[in-house]
Amino acid sequence: MNFHCLNCHSEIDYHITWNSFFFTPKELWLCGKCSSQLHPIAGERCQICSRQLSLLEPQYIKEGICLDCIRWEQDPIHTSVLTQNISIYNYNDFLKEYLARFKYRGDYVLVKAFTQAVQQEIHNLEADLITTIPLSSERLQERGFNQAEALAKESGLTTQQLLVRRHSEKQSKKSRQQRIASEEVFQLPPDLTPDITHKSILIIDDIYTTGTTLRQAAKLLKQAGAGKISSLTIARG
C-alpha cells in the first residue's frame, strides 16, 4: 500500500511488522517531516486555557493560571463560564498555514491529520453532550463546510446543534482587542433540543486564540441552564 502525506504529498514510509499481517495498521496522514512540525503542548499548561506555561514569563502566571485567564475570571460577565479548554498543539507557523488550507481553501481531507489526537483526548473528557462552534449561513456557503463539524465528524463524535451564529465580520480579520470587545455572535436555535439543563457540554473548535468565541458560546449555554462547559481545540494560539 502506498500512502502519501496530506501536506507535502511525499510517500509515507510504513514500517512493516508481523502485526501488520494480522491487524490493520494505524493510518498515517502526515510524513515524518511534516508531523514533526506539529508541536504538542508539553509540560505544565494553564489550568483553564491550556497555554503552555513554559512559553510565558513568570510574571504572566499565577498559581498555574495565565494572566489572560485571570483577567477573564475577574470579569463578572465571564467568570466560570468556561471551566477548561484542552488544546492539543501550539499554534506555530506550520499549523497556521495547514489550518488555513483546511479552513479557507476548502481542503477538507486535511482534517484527518488530527482525528487520532482528538480521539485520544476525548477519552480524558466527560460530557453529556458535544457541540461545535457554528458558522453563519453566509460563511458556511462561502467555505463549503464547518471546520469544527468536520473535525468532530471525522473523529467519530456525535454532536448536537446547540448554537446558531449570526453573520459577522471574520474573526481572523479582527485584532485581539476587537475580538474581545465584539458583540454577541451566537443565539440558541428556536427549537433547541435536547434539554441542556444541568448537562455538561463539550464544545469543539479549531483554534483557541483570545478565548472570546468559546466564552461567548459557553455563556449563552450557561444562561440556558447548562452545567459545566469545557472545550477541545486543535491549537492554542
C-alpha positions as CSV (number, residue, x, y, z in Angstrom):
1,M,0.0,0.0,0.0
2,N,1.3,3.5,-0.9
3,F,0.2,6.4,1.3
4,H,1.1,10.0,0.7
5,C,1.4,12.9,3.1
6,L,-1.6,15.2,3.1
7,N,0.6,18.2,3.4
8,C,3.6,17.7,1.1
9,H,2.3,14.7,-0.8
10,S,5.5,12.7,-0.4
11,E,5.2,8.9,0.1
12,I,4.8,7.9,3.7
13,D,7.2,5.2,4.8
14,Y,5.2,2.4,6.6
15,H,7.3,0.1,8.7
16,I,6.1,-3.4,8.1
17,T,6.0,-5.7,11.2
18,W,4.4,-9.1,12.0
19,N,1.4,-7.3,13.5
20,S,0.8,-5.7,10.1
21,F,-0.2,-9.1,8.7
22,F,-2.8,-9.6,11.4
23,F,-4.1,-6.1,12.3
24,T,-5.0,-3.0,10.3
25,P,-2.0,-0.6,10.6
26,K,-2.7,2.8,12.2
27,E,-3.4,5.3,9.5
28,L,-0.7,7.9,9.0
29,W,-1.8,11.1,7.3
30,L,1.5,13.1,7.5
31,C,5.0,12.1,6.7
32,G,7.7,12.2,9.4
33,K,9.0,15.6,8.4
34,C,5.6,17.2,8.4
35,S,4.3,15.5,11.6
36,S,7.5,16.6,13.4
37,Q,6.4,20.2,12.8
38,L,3.3,19.7,14.8
39,H,4.3,20.7,18.4
40,P,2.1,19.1,21.1
41,I,1.6,21.3,24.1
42,A,4.1,19.9,26.6
43,G,4.7,20.2,30.3
44,E,2.6,22.4,32.6
45,R,-0.2,24.2,31.0
46,C,-2.7,26.9,32.1
47,Q,-5.4,25.1,34.1
48,I,-8.1,26.9,32.2
49,C,-6.9,27.6,28.6
50,S,-4.1,25.1,28.0
51,R,-1.5,27.6,27.2
52,Q,2.0,26.1,27.6
53,L,3.3,27.9,30.6
54,S,7.0,27.4,29.8
55,L,6.4,29.8,26.9
56,L,5.4,32.6,29.3
57,E,7.4,34.8,31.6
58,P,6.8,34.1,35.3
59,Q,5.0,37.4,35.9
60,Y,2.3,36.2,33.5
61,I,1.5,33.2,35.6
62,K,-0.3,32.9,38.9
63,E,-1.0,29.6,40.7
64,G,-1.0,27.7,37.4
65,I,-3.2,30.1,35.5
66,C,-2.1,32.5,32.8
67,L,-2.7,36.2,33.1
68,D,-5.3,36.2,30.3
69,C,-7.5,33.7,32.1
70,I,-7.1,35.5,35.4
71,R,-8.5,38.6,33.6
72,W,-11.4,36.6,32.1
73,E,-12.2,35.2,35.6
74,Q,-12.2,38.7,37.1
75,D,-14.8,39.8,34.6
76,P,-18.2,39.2,36.3
77,I,-19.9,38.5,33.0
78,H,-17.5,35.7,32.1
79,T,-16.5,34.3,35.5
80,S,-16.6,30.4,35.4
81,V,-18.5,30.2,32.1
82,L,-15.7,28.1,30.6
83,T,-14.4,25.5,33.0
84,Q,-11.5,24.3,30.9
85,N,-10.2,24.3,27.3
86,I,-8.0,21.5,26.1
87,S,-5.8,22.3,23.2
88,I,-3.6,19.7,21.5
89,Y,-0.9,21.7,19.7
90,N,0.9,25.0,19.9
91,Y,-0.2,27.3,17.0
92,N,3.1,27.6,15.2
93,D,3.7,28.8,11.6
94,F,3.4,25.3,10.2
95,L,0.0,24.7,11.8
96,K,-1.2,28.2,10.9
97,E,-0.6,27.5,7.2
98,Y,-2.0,24.0,7.4
99,L,-5.2,25.1,9.1
100,A,-5.6,28.0,6.6
101,R,-5.6,25.5,3.7
102,F,-8.1,23.4,5.6
103,K,-10.5,26.3,6.6
104,Y,-10.2,28.9,3.9
105,R,-9.1,26.9,0.8
106,G,-11.6,24.1,1.1
107,D,-9.1,21.2,1.5
108,Y,-11.4,19.1,3.7
109,V,-9.2,16.0,3.8
110,L,-6.5,17.8,5.8
111,V,-8.6,17.4,8.9
112,K,-7.8,13.7,9.0
113,A,-4.3,14.5,10.4
114,F,-6.0,15.5,13.7
115,T,-8.5,12.8,14.3
116,Q,-6.4,10.3,16.2
117,A,-5.2,13.1,18.6
118,V,-8.8,14.2,19.1
119,Q,-9.9,10.7,19.8
120,Q,-7.2,10.3,22.4
121,E,-8.1,13.5,24.2
122,I,-11.8,12.6,24.2
123,H,-11.2,9.7,26.5
124,N,-10.0,12.1,29.2
125,L,-13.0,14.3,28.9
126,E,-16.5,13.8,30.3
127,A,-19.6,15.4,28.7
128,D,-23.3,14.7,28.4
129,L,-23.4,16.5,25.1
130,I,-20.9,17.6,22.4
131,T,-21.5,20.6,20.2
132,T,-19.4,22.7,17.8
133,I,-18.8,26.3,17.2
134,P,-21.2,27.1,14.3
135,L,-20.6,29.2,11.2
136,S,-23.1,31.7,9.9
137,S,-25.0,30.6,6.9
138,E,-23.1,33.1,4.7
139,R,-19.7,31.8,5.9
140,L,-20.8,28.2,5.6
141,Q,-21.8,28.8,2.0
142,E,-18.5,30.5,1.3
143,R,-16.4,27.8,2.8
144,G,-18.5,24.7,1.9
145,F,-18.2,23.1,5.4
146,N,-17.8,24.0,9.0
147,Q,-14.3,23.1,10.1
148,A,-15.4,22.3,13.7
149,E,-18.1,20.0,12.5
150,A,-15.6,18.4,10.1
151,L,-13.2,17.8,13.0
152,A,-15.9,16.2,15.1
153,K,-17.4,14.1,12.3
154,E,-14.1,12.7,11.1
155,S,-13.1,11.9,14.7
156,G,-16.3,9.8,15.1
157,L,-18.0,12.2,17.5
158,T,-21.8,12.6,17.7
159,T,-22.7,16.3,18.0
160,Q,-25.8,18.3,18.8
161,Q,-26.5,21.7,17.2
162,L,-26.9,23.8,20.3
163,L,-25.9,27.2,18.9
164,V,-26.6,29.3,15.9
165,R,-24.2,32.0,14.6
166,R,-25.2,35.4,13.3
167,H,-23.3,36.7,10.3
168,S,-20.4,38.9,11.3
169,E,-17.0,40.0,10.1
170,K,-14.5,37.2,10.0
171,Q,-12.8,36.8,13.4
172,S,-9.4,36.3,11.6
173,K,-9.7,39.8,10.3
174,K,-10.2,41.4,13.8
175,S,-7.5,42.4,16.2
176,R,-7.2,40.8,19.6
177,Q,-9.0,43.9,21.2
178,Q,-11.7,43.8,18.6
179,R,-12.4,40.1,19.2
180,I,-12.7,40.6,23.0
181,A,-15.0,43.7,22.5
182,S,-17.1,42.1,19.8
183,E,-20.8,41.9,20.3
184,E,-22.6,38.6,21.0
185,V,-22.5,36.5,17.8
186,F,-24.4,33.4,19.0
187,Q,-28.0,32.6,19.7
188,L,-29.9,29.5,20.6
189,P,-31.8,27.7,17.9
190,P,-35.6,28.3,18.2
191,D,-36.2,24.5,18.6
192,L,-33.3,23.8,20.9
193,T,-33.1,20.0,21.6
194,P,-32.2,18.1,23.6
195,D,-32.8,19.7,27.0
196,I,-29.4,21.0,28.2
197,T,-30.4,21.8,31.8
198,H,-27.6,20.9,34.2
199,K,-25.9,19.0,31.4
200,S,-22.1,19.1,31.0
201,I,-21.3,20.2,27.4
202,L,-18.1,19.9,25.4
203,I,-17.6,22.5,22.6
204,I,-15.4,21.6,19.6
205,D,-13.5,24.3,17.7
206,D,-10.3,24.5,15.7
207,I,-8.3,27.3,17.5
208,Y,-8.3,29.0,20.9
209,T,-6.9,32.5,20.4
210,T,-8.3,35.1,22.8
211,G,-10.9,32.7,24.2
212,T,-13.7,35.2,23.3
213,T,-15.6,32.9,20.9
214,L,-15.7,30.0,23.2
215,R,-16.6,32.1,26.2
216,Q,-19.4,33.8,24.3
217,A,-20.8,30.4,23.4
218,A,-20.3,29.0,26.9
219,K,-22.0,32.0,28.5
220,L,-25.1,31.6,26.3
221,L,-25.3,27.9,27.1
222,K,-24.9,28.6,30.8
223,Q,-27.8,31.1,30.6
224,A,-29.9,28.4,29.0
225,G,-29.3,26.2,32.1
226,A,-26.3,24.1,31.1
227,G,-23.9,22.9,33.8
228,K,-20.1,22.5,33.3
229,I,-18.9,23.8,29.9
230,S,-15.5,22.7,28.5
231,S,-13.9,22.9,25.1
232,L,-11.5,20.9,22.9
233,T,-9.5,22.7,20.2
234,I,-6.7,21.7,17.8
235,A,-4.5,24.6,18.6
236,R,-3.7,27.2,21.3
237,G,-2.8,30.4,19.7
